[in-house]
Amino acid sequence: MDLKEGCGSEASRETESGGMGSLGGPTSWQSFAHRSTLHGLRFIFPYSSSSSHRSTSRRLLWSAALLASLVLLVLESTERLAYFLSYPHVTSVDAVVSGSLVFPAVTVCNLNAYRFTRLTQNDLYHAGELLALLDVHLQIPEPHLAEPHVLAFLTEKSNFTNYRPKPFSMQEFTERVGHDLKEMMLYCRFQGQECSHQDFKTVSFYKVFLL
């Protein structure tokens, strides 16, 4: 027997056997499905060649079950995510019956701390810049942006020609120009009895700031 023929025939047999093994062996996807922990995936993509010939109906059932599970997972996750993004909150209120109630302390903060109509010429001279009604030169800043009645009032009060300023007290200014509790309180009733502004003590921001 010729050596070349023997080697050639042996090499051809190895090639044929190797080719059959590569063609008949599992694919990378089948290997992944066999190692995956996702339930049912190994039954849809069987690993061995013998199990690959199982009934097609069984594989279709496993595929439908796996697909339905994934759809339910996506729907439930979407619903929970939408609920989380709605920022839900729970308010719990407990009603307790008490024989006596302490008269409450009410804090009223008015954004308009001072009444514009109560300003005097001396107020504008000393506190005009503080109130952002006048600039450092005691002039009206950007008069074209002011309303006509406001501009007329400021023009009259800010005429400091030959004006002699008087002493100025911030406390007196706050008490005089600030809001009056009597005018602000429209109605008050506590434990079935009428109450008025006299039942409250006004604490101005100026006094709190000094404390």
C-alpha positions as a Markdown table, in Angstrom:
| # | Residue | x | y | z |
|---|---|---|---|---|
| 1 | Met | 0.0 | 0.0 | 0.0 |
| 2 | Asp | 1.3 | 3.4 | -1.0 |
| 3 | Leu | 2.2 | 5.7 | 1.8 |
| 4 | Lys | 0.7 | 8.7 | 0.1 |
| 5 | Glu | -2.6 | 6.9 | -0.6 |
| 6 | Gly | -2.8 | 5.8 | 3.0 |
| 7 | Cys | -2.1 | 9.3 | 4.4 |
| 8 | Gly | -4.6 | 10.8 | 1.9 |
| 9 | Ser | -7.3 | 8.3 | 2.8 |
| 10 | Glu | -6.8 | 8.8 | 6.5 |
| 11 | Ala | -6.8 | 12.6 | 6.2 |
| 12 | Ser | -10.0 | 12.4 | 4.1 |
| 13 | Arg | -11.7 | 10.3 | 6.8 |
| 14 | Glu | -10.7 | 12.7 | 9.5 |
| 15 | Thr | -12.0 | 15.6 | 7.4 |
| 16 | Glu | -15.3 | 13.9 | 6.8 |
| 17 | Ser | -15.7 | 12.9 | 10.4 |
| 18 | Gly | -14.8 | 16.5 | 11.5 |
| 19 | Gly | -17.2 | 18.0 | 9.1 |
| 20 | Met | -20.0 | 15.8 | 10.2 |
| 21 | Gly | -19.2 | 16.6 | 13.8 |
| 22 | Ser | -19.3 | 20.4 | 13.1 |
| 23 | Leu | -22.5 | 20.1 | 11.1 |
| 24 | Gly | -24.2 | 17.8 | 13.6 |
| 25 | Gly | -22.9 | 19.5 | 16.8 |
| 26 | Pro | -24.9 | 22.2 | 18.8 |
| 27 | Thr | -24.8 | 25.8 | 17.7 |
| 28 | Ser | -23.7 | 28.6 | 20.0 |
| 29 | Trp | -27.4 | 29.6 | 20.5 |
| 30 | Gln | -28.3 | 26.1 | 21.6 |
| 31 | Ser | -25.4 | 26.1 | 24.0 |
| 32 | Phe | -26.5 | 29.5 | 25.4 |
| 33 | Ala | -30.1 | 28.2 | 25.8 |
| 34 | His | -28.9 | 25.1 | 27.6 |
| 35 | Arg | -26.8 | 27.1 | 30.1 |
| 36 | Ser | -29.4 | 29.9 | 30.5 |
| 37 | Thr | -31.4 | 30.1 | 33.8 |
| 38 | Leu | -34.4 | 31.5 | 31.9 |
| 39 | His | -37.0 | 28.8 | 32.4 |
| 40 | Gly | -38.3 | 27.1 | 29.2 |
| 41 | Leu | -35.6 | 28.4 | 26.9 |
| 42 | Arg | -33.8 | 25.0 | 26.8 |
| 43 | Phe | -37.0 | 23.3 | 25.7 |
| 44 | Ile | -37.4 | 25.7 | 22.8 |
| 45 | Phe | -33.9 | 25.3 | 21.6 |
| 46 | Pro | -32.8 | 21.7 | 22.6 |
| 47 | Tyr | -29.1 | 21.1 | 23.1 |
| 48 | Ser | -28.6 | 17.5 | 21.8 |
| 49 | Ser | -29.5 | 16.3 | 18.3 |
| 50 | Ser | -31.7 | 13.6 | 19.7 |
| 51 | Ser | -33.8 | 16.0 | 21.7 |
| 52 | Ser | -34.1 | 18.4 | 18.7 |
| 53 | His | -36.4 | 15.9 | 17.1 |
| 54 | Arg | -39.0 | 16.3 | 19.7 |
| 55 | Ser | -42.5 | 17.3 | 18.7 |
| 56 | Thr | -42.9 | 20.7 | 17.2 |
| 57 | Ser | -46.1 | 21.3 | 19.1 |
| 58 | Arg | -44.3 | 21.0 | 22.4 |
| 59 | Arg | -41.7 | 23.6 | 21.4 |
| 60 | Leu | -44.5 | 25.9 | 20.2 |
| 61 | Leu | -46.3 | 25.6 | 23.5 |
| 62 | Trp | -43.1 | 26.5 | 25.4 |
| 63 | Ser | -42.4 | 29.4 | 23.0 |
| 64 | Ala | -46.0 | 30.7 | 23.6 |
| 65 | Ala | -45.6 | 30.4 | 27.3 |
| 66 | Leu | -42.3 | 32.1 | 27.4 |
| 67 | Leu | -43.5 | 34.9 | 25.1 |
| 68 | Ala | -46.6 | 35.4 | 27.3 |
| 69 | Ser | -44.5 | 35.6 | 30.4 |
| 70 | Leu | -42.2 | 38.2 | 28.8 |
| 71 | Val | -45.2 | 40.3 | 27.7 |
| 72 | Leu | -46.7 | 40.2 | 31.3 |
| 73 | Leu | -43.3 | 41.2 | 32.7 |
| 74 | Val | -43.1 | 44.2 | 30.4 |
| 75 | Leu | -46.7 | 45.3 | 31.1 |
| 76 | Glu | -46.3 | 45.0 | 34.9 |
| 77 | Ser | -43.0 | 46.8 | 34.8 |
| 78 | Thr | -44.4 | 49.6 | 32.7 |
| 79 | Glu | -47.4 | 50.0 | 35.1 |
| 80 | Arg | -45.2 | 50.1 | 38.2 |
| 81 | Leu | -42.8 | 52.6 | 36.5 |
| 82 | Ala | -45.7 | 54.8 | 35.6 |
| 83 | Tyr | -47.0 | 54.6 | 39.2 |
| 84 | Phe | -43.6 | 55.5 | 40.5 |
| 85 | Leu | -43.3 | 58.5 | 38.2 |
| 86 | Ser | -46.7 | 59.8 | 39.4 |
| 87 | Tyr | -45.1 | 60.6 | 42.8 |
| 88 | Pro | -47.9 | 59.1 | 44.9 |
| 89 | His | -48.2 | 60.2 | 48.5 |
| 90 | Val | -50.4 | 59.2 | 51.4 |
| 91 | Thr | -51.8 | 61.7 | 53.9 |
| 92 | Ser | -52.8 | 60.4 | 57.2 |
| 93 | Val | -55.1 | 62.4 | 59.4 |
| 94 | Asp | -56.0 | 61.5 | 63.0 |
| 95 | Ala | -58.9 | 63.2 | 64.8 |
| 96 | Val | -58.5 | 63.5 | 68.5 |
| 97 | Val | -61.2 | 64.8 | 70.8 |
| 98 | Ser | -59.9 | 67.3 | 73.3 |
| 99 | Gly | -61.7 | 69.0 | 76.2 |
| 100 | Ser | -59.8 | 72.2 | 75.9 |
| 101 | Leu | -57.8 | 73.8 | 73.1 |
| 102 | Val | -55.0 | 76.4 | 73.3 |
| 103 | Phe | -55.7 | 79.6 | 71.5 |
| 104 | Pro | -53.5 | 79.3 | 68.3 |
| 105 | Ala | -50.7 | 81.5 | 67.2 |
| 106 | Val | -51.3 | 82.7 | 63.7 |
| 107 | Thr | -48.5 | 83.9 | 61.4 |
| 108 | Val | -49.6 | 86.2 | 58.6 |
| 109 | Cys | -46.8 | 87.1 | 56.1 |
| 110 | Asn | -47.8 | 89.7 | 53.6 |
| 111 | Leu | -45.6 | 89.8 | 50.5 |
| 112 | Asn | -46.4 | 93.6 | 50.3 |
| 113 | Ala | -44.8 | 94.5 | 53.6 |
| 114 | Tyr | -45.6 | 98.3 | 53.3 |
| 115 | Arg | -48.6 | 100.2 | 52.0 |
| 116 | Phe | -47.7 | 102.4 | 49.1 |
| 117 | Thr | -50.4 | 105.0 | 49.8 |
| 118 | Arg | -49.0 | 105.6 | 53.4 |
| 119 | Leu | -45.6 | 106.7 | 52.2 |
| 120 | Thr | -44.6 | 110.2 | 52.9 |
| 121 | Gln | -41.9 | 112.4 | 51.3 |
| 122 | Asn | -39.7 | 111.8 | 54.3 |
| 123 | Asp | -40.1 | 108.1 | 54.0 |
| 124 | Leu | -39.0 | 108.2 | 50.4 |
| 125 | Tyr | -36.1 | 110.3 | 51.2 |
| 126 | His | -34.7 | 107.9 | 53.8 |
| 127 | Ala | -36.1 | 104.5 | 52.6 |
| 128 | Gly | -36.8 | 105.1 | 48.9 |
| 129 | Glu | -33.7 | 103.1 | 47.9 |
| 130 | Leu | -34.5 | 100.4 | 50.4 |
| 131 | Leu | -37.9 | 100.0 | 48.9 |
| 132 | Ala | -36.5 | 100.0 | 45.4 |
| 133 | Leu | -38.7 | 103.0 | 44.5 |
| 134 | Leu | -35.7 | 105.4 | 44.1 |
| 135 | Asp | -32.1 | 104.9 | 43.1 |
| 136 | Val | -29.0 | 106.1 | 44.9 |
| 137 | His | -29.5 | 109.6 | 43.4 |
| 138 | Leu | -33.1 | 109.8 | 44.7 |
| 139 | Gln | -34.4 | 109.5 | 41.2 |
| 140 | Ile | -37.2 | 107.3 | 39.9 |
| 141 | Pro | -35.5 | 104.3 | 38.1 |
| 142 | Glu | -37.0 | 103.4 | 34.7 |
| 143 | Pro | -40.1 | 105.7 | 35.0 |
| 144 | His | -41.4 | 104.3 | 31.7 |
| 145 | Leu | -42.1 | 101.0 | 33.3 |
| 146 | Ala | -44.2 | 102.5 | 36.2 |
| 147 | Glu | -48.0 | 102.8 | 36.1 |
| 148 | Pro | -49.3 | 106.3 | 35.5 |
| 149 | His | -50.8 | 106.8 | 39.0 |
| 150 | Val | -47.7 | 105.3 | 40.6 |
| 151 | Leu | -45.4 | 107.5 | 38.5 |
| 152 | Ala | -47.5 | 110.6 | 39.4 |
| 153 | Phe | -47.3 | 109.8 | 43.2 |
| 154 | Leu | -43.6 | 109.2 | 43.1 |
| 155 | Thr | -42.9 | 112.3 | 41.0 |
| 156 | Glu | -44.8 | 114.4 | 43.6 |
| 157 | Lys | -43.2 | 112.8 | 46.6 |
| 158 | Ser | -39.7 | 112.6 | 45.2 |
| 159 | Asn | -39.3 | 116.3 | 44.5 |
| 160 | Phe | -36.7 | 117.1 | 47.1 |
| 161 | Thr | -35.8 | 120.6 | 45.9 |
| 162 | Asn | -35.3 | 122.8 | 49.0 |
| 163 | Tyr | -36.5 | 119.9 | 51.1 |
| 164 | Arg | -35.2 | 119.5 | 54.7 |
| 165 | Pro | -35.4 | 115.9 | 55.9 |
| 166 | Lys | -36.8 | 115.0 | 59.2 |
| 167 | Pro | -35.6 | 112.4 | 61.7 |
| 168 | Phe | -36.5 | 108.8 | 60.6 |
| 169 | Ser | -37.2 | 105.8 | 62.7 |
| 170 | Met | -37.5 | 102.4 | 61.1 |
| 171 | Gln | -39.7 | 101.1 | 63.9 |
| 172 | Glu | -42.1 | 104.0 | 63.6 |
| 173 | Phe | -42.0 | 103.6 | 59.8 |
| 174 | Thr | -42.9 | 99.9 | 60.0 |
| 175 | Glu | -45.7 | 100.4 | 62.5 |
| 176 | Arg | -47.2 | 103.3 | 60.5 |
| 177 | Val | -46.8 | 102.1 | 56.9 |
| 178 | Gly | -47.1 | 98.4 | 57.6 |
| 179 | His | -50.4 | 96.5 | 57.4 |
| 180 | Asp | -52.9 | 96.9 | 60.2 |
| 181 | Leu | -54.2 | 93.6 | 61.7 |
| 182 | Lys | -57.6 | 95.2 | 62.3 |
| 183 | Glu | -58.0 | 95.9 | 58.6 |
| 184 | Met | -56.7 | 92.5 | 57.5 |
| 185 | Met | -58.8 | 90.4 | 59.8 |
| 186 | Leu | -62.3 | 90.0 | 58.3 |
| 187 | Tyr | -63.7 | 87.2 | 60.6 |
| 188 | Cys | -62.5 | 85.2 | 63.6 |
| 189 | Arg | -64.2 | 82.5 | 65.6 |
| 190 | Phe | -62.7 | 80.1 | 68.2 |
| 191 | Gln | -64.6 | 77.4 | 70.1 |
| 192 | Gly | -67.9 | 79.0 | 69.3 |
| 193 | Gln | -67.0 | 82.5 | 70.4 |
| 194 | Glu | -66.2 | 85.6 | 68.3 |
| 195 | Cys | -62.6 | 86.9 | 68.4 |
| 196 | Ser | -61.1 | 90.1 | 67.1 |
| 197 | His | -57.7 | 91.6 | 66.4 |
| 198 | Gln | -57.4 | 92.5 | 70.0 |
| 199 | Asp | -56.9 | 88.8 | 70.8 |
| 200 | Phe | -53.7 | 88.8 | 68.8 |
| 201 | Lys | -50.4 | 90.5 | 69.3 |
| 202 | Thr | -48.7 | 91.9 | 66.2 |
| 203 | Val | -45.0 | 91.1 | 65.8 |
| 204 | Ser | -43.4 | 93.0 | 63.0 |
| 205 | Phe | -40.5 | 91.7 | 60.9 |
| 206 | Tyr | -38.5 | 94.6 | 62.2 |
| 207 | Lys | -38.8 | 93.5 | 65.8 |
| 208 | Val | -38.1 | 89.9 | 64.9 |
| 209 | Phe | -35.0 | 90.9 | 63.1 |
| 210 | Leu | -33.7 | 92.8 | 66.1 |
| 211 | Leu | -34.3 | 89.8 | 68.3 |
